[in-house]
Amino acid sequence: MAFIIDTQYRDALMGAFCSSPTAPNALSLFFQPQVNMHTGDVLGYEALLRWFDPTFGYVSPEKCLEIVDFYHLNDHLNQWLIIQAVSSLTKIQPHQYITINLCAASLTMTLAKDLFDALLAAKCDPRRIHVEITEHKAPKSFTDLAKTVAWLRRQGIQVALDDFGTGHATMTYLTYIDFDTIKIDKSYIQGIDFDKTKRDILKHLLSLIAISDATVLVEGIETEGEVTVLKNLGLTLAQGYFYGRPASLIEVTDKAASKVARQKFLSIVQKA
């Protein structure tokens, strides 16, 4: 992590938080569709952080988060993310949502209320923002996190657990917190049409999730064969390159609309 010792990264990132969206060093969000595998309908989009700096070039999301953690810029990032995500709601269909990623350690009641207030100020339905909790950093208190998640859900904001089955505290999250959605990590999904072990593991994960009332979303889908297996297992919600790569909001909405139209046309032809 020697690269983040240089304060130039901190200064550049601070400048990016304050820059206009069209500035050369601006942070941006890319979006990836989340779909209904059976109908092809795009239900919403996950917002993913991207940063290109004129001096340092493309900085990966992983490096960006390391810089944020090293220099304690989490509050700056979260406030920026809320503003960008809420403003993006006006650019998608009224029935669609945007999912934002928040680290478990950052999701305090204060941040939750900031998100809700931003939605009220923009006159946006709280149901159109989903929060995806990542295990990037563990929470200081699972009890406090559970209270925050419960409060968000009472306001209508859905909450998901990211990368289920990979984190060191996955079962602790499932024990203490009620989620709307559990997102199964791509490591269990890719190649599942050829790998019986992965299919068996996924079935066990699904049986664990069934204890709760959470909906399952599978990520990392890349092939039609994987889609077929997952449908046969009774799953509906999906995300992955098969349905669309992360892109700007304009690009991803155009591509998603074209793909949905094509899938519906093929469905009609097959039934004819």
Residue, then its C-alpha position, 0 to 999 in steps of 0.5 A: m500500500a506504499f502508493i497511498i502514503d503520498t499525500q498527493y493522492r489524498d489531495a487529488l481525491m479531495g479535489a475530485f469530491c469538489s469538482s463538477p461532473t465534467a471536470p478532468n479529475a471528477l469522480s463518476l458513477f458507472f451503472q450495472p443493471q439488475v434484472n428479472m431473469h425470467t422476463g428480462d425486465v431491468l428493475g434497477y441499477e447498481a452504482l459503481l465508483r469510477w475515478f480517472d485523474p489526469t496525473f495518476g490515470y485510472v484509479s481502480p475502485e479498490k485503490c480508491l477505497e484504500i485511499v479513502d480509508f487511509y486518509h479517513l475520507n469516508d464521510h466525504l465519499n458517502q456524502w458525494l455518493i448520496i448526492q450523485a445517486v439521488s440526482s441520477l434517479t431522475k434519469i431512469q424509469p420511475h419504477q426503477y431503483i438505484t443501489i448504492n454501496l455503503c461500508a458496514a463501518s460507515l453506515t451510522m444512523t447519522l448517514a442513514k438520516d442524511l440519505f433519507d433527508a436527501l431523498l425528501a429534499a429531491k422529492c424522491d420515493p425512498r423505495r427507489i434507493h437501495v443500500e447494499i452493505t459491504e464487508h469492506k470494514a466490519p461495523k463497530s457494533f452489529t447491534d447499532l448496525a441492526k438498528t440503523v438497517a431497521w430504521l432505513r427499512r421502516q422509511g421504505i429504503q431496501v437494504a441488501l447484504d453484498d457478497f454473501g458467503t465470502g465475508h468473515a462475518t457473513m453468518t453474523y450479519l444473517t443472525y443479527i440483521d434482517f435484510d430485504t435482499i441477500k446478494i450471492d457472490k459471483s465466485y459461487i455463480q461463474g461456471i456453475d453450469f459445469d461445476k456440480t460442487k458449486r451447484d451443491i454449495l449454492k443450494h446450501l447457501l439458499s437453504l441458509i437464506a431461506i431461514s430469513d425472508a430475504t430475496v436472493l440476487v445472484e451476481g457475476i452471471e456471464t453465460e446463458g448456461e449459468v442463467t439456465v441453471l439459476k432459473n431452474l433453481g428458482l432464482t429470479l434476480a440477477q446481475g452480471y456481464f450477461y445482462g450488461r457491463p457497467a457503463s455511464l447511465i446514458e449508455v447502460t439505459d440505452k443498452a438495457a432497453s435494446k436488450v429487453a426489447r430483443q428478449k421480449f421479441l424472442s419470447i413472443v416468437q418462441k410462443a408463436 
